[in-house]
C-alpha cells in the first residue's frame, strides 16, 4: 500500500490528533504486558528512535480523526 506524506505520523502526533496518550500509541506498535502489537508491520515501524504510525492503522483502531 502506498501512503501520502500526511498519512504517516509520529506517535506524539497521532496521540494528539486522536486524543490518547503517546504511550498508548507506542504500545499499539510494541505490544504491552506480553500481548502482541495491535498495529501491523504495515501500519507502524520504527525509524531511528521514533515510532511512526499510519492514519489507516489509527482509524482502524480508533475511528476517524475528530
C-alpha positions in Angstrom: 0.0 0.0 0.0 1.3 3.5 -0.9 0.9 6.3 1.6 0.9 10.0 1.2 3.2 12.0 3.4 0.4 13.3 5.6 -0.8 9.7 6.2 2.3 8.9 8.3 3.0 10.5 11.7 4.9 10.1 14.9 3.3 8.5 18.0 3.2 12.0 19.6 1.3 13.5 16.6 -1.1 10.5 16.5 -1.8 10.8 20.2 -2.6 14.5 19.9 -4.8 14.0 16.8 -6.8 11.1 18.4 -6.8 12.4 22.0 -5.0 9.4 23.5 -1.6 9.2 25.3 1.6 8.9 23.4 2.5 5.8 25.5 -0.8 4.1 24.4 0.0 4.7 20.7 3.6 3.4 21.2 2.1 0.2 22.8 0.0 -0.3 19.7 3.3 -0.9 17.9 5.2 -2.8 20.6 2.6 -4.7 22.5 2.3 -4.4 26.3 2.4 -6.9 29.2 3.1 -9.9 26.9 0.3 -9.1 24.4 1.1 -8.7 20.7 1.1 -5.4 19.0 -2.3 -4.2 17.7 -0.9 -2.4 14.7 0.5 -4.4 11.8 4.0 -4.0 10.3 2.3 -2.1 7.5 0.7 0.3 10.0 3.7 1.2 12.1 7.5 1.0 12.1 10.5 2.4 14.0 12.7 5.0 12.3 15.8 5.5 14.4 14.4 6.1 17.9 11.0 7.3 16.7 7.9 5.1 16.1 5.8 6.1 13.0 2.2 5.1 12.5 -0.2 5.4 9.7 -3.6 7.2 9.6 -5.1 3.9 8.3 -3.9 2.0 11.4 -5.1 4.7 13.8 -8.5 4.8 12.0 -8.9 1.1 12.1 -8.5 1.1 15.9 -9.9 4.4 17.0 -12.1 5.5 14.1 -11.9 8.7 12.1 -9.9 11.6 13.4 -12.1 14.2 15.2 
